[in-house]
Amino acid sequence: MLGVMLNNKETQEIEYMLKRELEELLLDLTDSRIDGIVKRAMEERYKIIFGLYKRFASPKECYKYIRSKQQRSEKFSD
């Protein structure tokens, strides 16, 4: 386990970067042109980044980036 001390500005910047990455992943995970193997890797990345984001954001903010059951069930249908 690692610890990091961040000031308020750095925390805001990390939160911003994580939000942008989550938005991009959620968009790409719904793209039917992307192969199933690639989607599985993207799903793993989403879980890691969402876990990091939960440490910075409020629960209310986290709800925006939770995948629906329908999205999760479609992930391997390709």
GUSE-113622 format. One record per atom (N, C-alpha, C): residue in three letters; atom name; residue number from 0; x, y, z. Coordinates in steps of 0.1 Angstrom, whole numbers, plus 5000, padded with zeros to 4 digits. Layout:
! GUSE-113622
NODE   aa  at    i    xx    yy    zz
NODE  ALA  CA  NUM     X     Y     Z
...
***
This chain:
! GUSE-113622
NODE   aa  at    i    xx    yy    zz
NODE  MET   N    0  5008  4988  5000
NODE  MET  CA    0  5000  5000  5000
NODE  MET   C    0  5009  5012  5000
NODE  LEU   N    1  5005  5022  4992
NODE  LEU  CA    1  5012  5035  4992
NODE  LEU   C    1  5003  5046  4997
NODE  GLY   N    2  5009  5056  5002
NODE  GLY  CA    2  5002  5068  5007
NODE  GLY   C    2  5007  5080  4999
NODE  VAL   N    3  4998  5090  4996
NODE  VAL  CA    3  5002  5102  4989
NODE  VAL   C    3  4995  5113  4996
NODE  MET   N    4  5003  5124  4997
NODE  MET  CA    4  4997  5136  5003
NODE  MET   C    4  4995  5146  4991
NODE  LEU   N    5  4983  5151  4990
NODE  LEU  CA    5  4980  5160  4979
NODE  LEU   C    5  4973  5173  4985
NODE  ASN   N    6  4976  5184  4978
NODE  ASN  CA    6  4969  5196  4982
NODE  ASN   C    6  4956  5196  4975
NODE  ASN   N    7  4947  5206  4978
NODE  ASN  CA    7  4934  5207  4972
NODE  ASN   C    7  4934  5208  4957
NODE  LYS   N    8  4943  5216  4951
NODE  LYS  CA    8  4944  5217  4937
NODE  LYS   C    8  4948  5204  4930
NODE  GLU   N    9  4957  5197  4936
NODE  GLU  CA    9  4961  5184  4930
NODE  GLU   C    9  4950  5174  4931
NODE  THR   N   10  4943  5174  4942
NODE  THR  CA   10  4931  5165  4943
NODE  THR   C   10  4921  5168  4932
NODE  GLN   N   11  4918  5181  4930
NODE  GLN  CA   11  4908  5184  4920
NODE  GLN   C   11  4913  5180  4906
NODE  GLU   N   12  4926  5181  4903
NODE  GLU  CA   12  4931  5177  4890
NODE  GLU   C   12  4930  5162  4888
NODE  ILE   N   13  4934  5154  4898
NODE  ILE  CA   13  4933  5140  4897
NODE  ILE   C   13  4918  5136  4896
NODE  GLU   N   14  4909  5142  4903
NODE  GLU  CA   14  4895  5139  4902
NODE  GLU   C   14  4890  5142  4887
NODE  TYR   N   15  4894  5153  4882
NODE  TYR  CA   15  4891  5157  4868
NODE  TYR   C   15  4896  5146  4858
NODE  MET   N   16  4908  5142  4860
NODE  MET  CA   16  4914  5132  4850
NODE  MET   C   16  4907  5119  4851
NODE  LEU   N   17  4904  5115  4863
NODE  LEU  CA   17  4897  5102  4865
NODE  LEU   C   17  4883  5103  4859
NODE  LYS   N   18  4876  5114  4861
NODE  LYS  CA   18  4863  5116  4855
NODE  LYS   C   18  4863  5115  4840
NODE  ARG   N   19  4873  5121  4834
NODE  ARG  CA   19  4874  5121  4819
NODE  ARG   C   19  4877  5107  4814
NODE  GLU   N   20  4885  5100  4821
NODE  GLU  CA   20  4889  5086  4817
NODE  GLU   C   20  4877  5077  4818
NODE  LEU   N   21  4869  5079  4829
NODE  LEU  CA   21  4857  5071  4831
NODE  LEU   C   21  4847  5074  4820
NODE  GLU   N   22  4845  5086  4817
NODE  GLU  CA   22  4836  5090  4806
NODE  GLU   C   22  4840  5083  4793
NODE  GLU   N   23  4852  5084  4790
NODE  GLU  CA   23  4857  5078  4777
NODE  GLU   C   23  4855  5063  4777
NODE  LEU   N   24  4858  5056  4789
NODE  LEU  CA   24  4857  5042  4789
NODE  LEU   C   24  4842  5038  4788
NODE  LEU   N   25  4833  5045  4795
NODE  LEU  CA   25  4819  5042  4794
NODE  LEU   C   25  4814  5043  4780
NODE  LEU   N   26  4818  5053  4773
NODE  LEU  CA   26  4815  5055  4759
NODE  LEU   C   26  4820  5044  4750
NODE  ASP   N   27  4833  5041  4752
NODE  ASP  CA   27  4839  5030  4744
NODE  ASP   C   27  4833  5016  4747
NODE  LEU   N   28  4829  5014  4759
NODE  LEU  CA   28  4823  5001  4762
NODE  LEU   C   28  4809  4999  4756
NODE  THR   N   29  4803  5009  4751
NODE  THR  CA   29  4790  5008  4744
NODE  THR   C   29  4792  5007  4729
NODE  ASP   N   30  4804  5009  4724
NODE  ASP  CA   30  4807  5009  4710
NODE  ASP   C   30  4807  4994  4705
NODE  SER   N   31  4798  4991  4696
NODE  SER  CA   31  4796  4977  4691
NODE  SER   C   31  4808  4973  4682
NODE  ARG   N   32  4815  4983  4677
NODE  ARG  CA   32  4827  4980  4668
NODE  ARG   C   32  4839  4974  4675
NODE  ILE   N   33  4839  4976  4688
NODE  ILE  CA   33  4851  4971  4696
NODE  ILE   C   33  4849  4957  4699
NODE  ASP   N   34  4860  4949  4697
NODE  ASP  CA   34  4861  4935  4699
NODE  ASP   C   34  4859  4931  4714
NODE  GLY   N   35  4853  4919  4717
NODE  GLY  CA   35  4851  4914  4730
NODE  GLY   C   35  4863  4914  4739
NODE  ILE   N   36  4875  4910  4733
NODE  ILE  CA   36  4887  4909  4741
NODE  ILE   C   36  4891  4922  4745
NODE  VAL   N   37  4890  4932  4737
NODE  VAL  CA   37  4894  4946  4740
NODE  VAL   C   37  4885  4951  4751
NODE  LYS   N   38  4872  4948  4749
NODE  LYS  CA   38  4862  4952  4759
NODE  LYS   C   38  4865  4947  4773
NODE  ARG   N   39  4869  4934  4774
NODE  ARG  CA   39  4873  4928  4787
NODE  ARG   C   39  4884  4936  4793
NODE  ALA   N   40  4894  4940  4785
NODE  ALA  CA   40  4905  4948  4791
NODE  ALA   C   40  4901  4961  4795
NODE  MET   N   41  4891  4967  4787
NODE  MET  CA   41  4886  4980  4791
NODE  MET   C   41  4878  4979  4804
NODE  GLU   N   42  4871  4968  4806
NODE  GLU  CA   42  4863  4966  4818
NODE  GLU   C   42  4872  4965  4830
NODE  GLU   N   43  4883  4958  4829
NODE  GLU  CA   43  4893  4958  4840
NODE  GLU   C   43  4898  4972  4843
NODE  ARG   N   44  4901  4979  4833
NODE  ARG  CA   44  4906  4993  4835
NODE  ARG   C   44  4895  5002  4841
NODE  TYR   N   45  4883  5000  4837
NODE  TYR  CA   45  4872  5007  4843
NODE  TYR   C   45  4871  5005  4858
NODE  LYS   N   46  4872  4992  4862
NODE  LYS  CA   46  4871  4988  4876
NODE  LYS   C   46  4882  4995  4884
NODE  ILE   N   47  4894  4995  4879
NODE  ILE  CA   47  4905  5001  4886
NODE  ILE   C   47  4903  5016  4888
NODE  ILE   N   48  4900  5022  4877
NODE  ILE  CA   48  4898  5037  4877
NODE  ILE   C   48  4886  5041  4885
NODE  PHE   N   49  4875  5034  4884
NODE  PHE  CA   49  4864  5037  4892
NODE  PHE   C   49  4867  5035  4907
NODE  GLY   N   50  4875  5025  4911
NODE  GLY  CA   50  4879  5023  4924
NODE  GLY   C   50  4887  5035  4929
NODE  LEU   N   51  4896  5040  4921
NODE  LEU  CA   51  4904  5052  4925
NODE  LEU   C   51  4895  5064  4926
NODE  TYR   N   52  4885  5066  4917
NODE  TYR  CA   52  4876  5077  4917
NODE  TYR   C   52  4868  5078  4930
NODE  LYS   N   53  4863  5066  4934
NODE  LYS  CA   53  4855  5065  4946
NODE  LYS   C   53  4862  5071  4958
NODE  ARG   N   54  4876  5071  4958
NODE  ARG  CA   54  4883  5076  4969
NODE  ARG   C   54  4884  5091  4969
NODE  PHE   N   55  4881  5097  4958
NODE  PHE  CA   55  4882  5112  4957
NODE  PHE   C   55  4868  5118  4957
NODE  ALA   N   56  4858  5112  4951
NODE  ALA  CA   56  4845  5118  4949
NODE  ALA   C   56  4835  5114  4959
NODE  SER   N   57  4824  5122  4960
NODE  SER  CA   57  4813  5119  4969
NODE  SER   C   57  4805  5107  4963
NODE  PRO   N   58  4797  5100  4971
NODE  PRO  CA   58  4789  5089  4966
NODE  PRO   C   58  4779  5095  4955
NODE  LYS   N   59  4774  5107  4957
NODE  LYS  CA   59  4765  5112  4947
NODE  LYS   C   59  4772  5114  4933
NODE  GLU   N   60  4784  5118  4933
NODE  GLU  CA   60  4792  5120  4921
NODE  GLU   C   60  4795  5106  4915
NODE  CYS   N   61  4798  5096  4923
NODE  CYS  CA   61  4801  5083  4918
NODE  CYS   C   61  4790  5076  4910
NODE  TYR   N   62  4777  5079  4914
NODE  TYR  CA   62  4766  5073  4908
NODE  TYR   C   62  4766  5076  4893
NODE  LYS   N   63  4771  5087  4889
NODE  LYS  CA   63  4771  5091  4874
NODE  LYS   C   63  4780  5081  4866
NODE  TYR   N   64  4789  5074  4872
NODE  TYR  CA   64  4798  5066  4865
NODE  TYR   C   64  4796  5051  4868
NODE  ILE   N   65  4785  5047  4874
NODE  ILE  CA   65  4782  5033  4877
NODE  ILE   C   65  4776  5027  4864
NODE  ARG   N   66  4781  5016  4860
NODE  ARG  CA   66  4775  5010  4848
NODE  ARG   C   66  4762  5003  4851
NODE  SER   N   67  4752  5003  4842
NODE  SER  CA   67  4739  4997  4845
NODE  SER   C   67  4741  4982  4842
NODE  LYS   N   68  4731  4974  4847
NODE  LYS  CA   68  4732  4959  4845
NODE  LYS   C   68  4731  4956  4830
NODE  GLN   N   69  4723  4964  4823
NODE  GLN  CA   69  4722  4961  4808
NODE  GLN   C   69  4736  4963  4802
NODE  GLN   N   70  4743  4973  4805
NODE  GLN  CA   70  4757  4976  4800
NODE  GLN   C   70  4766  4964  4803
NODE  ARG   N   71  4765  4959  4815
NODE  ARG  CA   71  4774  4948  4819
NODE  ARG   C   71  4771  4935  4812
NODE  SER   N   72  4758  4933  4810
NODE  SER  CA   72  4754  4920  4803
NODE  SER   C   72  4758  4921  4788
NODE  GLU   N   73  4759  4932  4782
NODE  GLU  CA   73  4762  4933  4768
NODE  GLU   C   73  4777  4932  4766
NODE  LYS   N   74  4785  4933  4776
NODE  LYS  CA   74  4799  4934  4774
NODE  LYS   C   74  4806  4923  4766
NODE  PHE   N   75  4800  4911  4767
NODE  PHE  CA   75  4806  4899  4760
NODE  PHE   C   75  4797  4894  4749
NODE  SER   N   76  4788  4901  4745
NODE  SER  CA   76  4779  4896  4735
NODE  SER   C   76  4784  4897  4721
NODE  ASP   N   77  4795  4904  4719
NODE  ASP  CA   77  4801  4905  4705
NODE  ASP   C   77  4807  4892  4700
***
